[in-house]
Amino acid sequence: MRKKIKIGIIDYDLGNQDSLYYFLKSLRYKVLISKDPKLLSSLDLIILPGVGAFPKAIESLEKSGMDKFIINWSKSNKPLVGICLGMQLLCSKSVEFVETKGLNLIPGNIVPIANDKWHIGWNNISFLKSTIKNISENDEFYFNHSYKYTGNDDYVITKTMFDNHFPSIIQKNKTIGIQFHPEKSQFSGKKLIHAIFKTLTDD
């Protein structure tokens, strides 16, 4: 029987909170959307979603004080998952529009995909490390981004081919970043979320 973990989705006005919320509810997880650090602190796992531009997202997190909450949560080695822009925010900095410091929880930078291309649609992932179990390289996931992570391969769990390989899942301790959208990836996304949650919450 799956462990009944309690999940919090961080609300900072730039996330895809609703689709993620209903996706997790369909998987029978206990989940809520909140910007209240006290409430979020009582949960088992936190998700940082995100769509849009890096500078505006960081500004919103800093304005609400959620940046400090996220940093403290991660540094306490509690489970944290960043999705799409949320993954990018976990990193050291981004050069989207203007160079902007990130949360610096996973060392590395966010840079444009080569030739300013946009990676949108279905693609698979190749594992560099066996951290996440029961996912096949035949599984496909939905991507929608024009910036990518670049940094130390020590933090890279999977890569994806689009012109060249780029990191699609990164991890440091119990903080994981996912460049694609598991909530839009149908059965493969469901399998992946179960596997990641199990990896992060099993003692």
Beta strands, then each sheet from edge to edge (+ up, - down):
strand 1: 6-10
strand 2: 30-34
strand 3: 45-48
strand 4: 80-83
strand 5: 91-94
strand 6: 100-101
strand 7: 106-112
strand 8: 119-124
strand 9: 126-127
strand 10: 140-145
strand 11: 147-150
strand 12: 156-161
strand 13: 165-172
strand 14: 175-178
sheet 1: 2+ 1+ 3+ 4+ 14+ 13- 12+ 9-
sheet 2: 6+ 5- 7- 11+
sheet 3: 8+ 10-
end
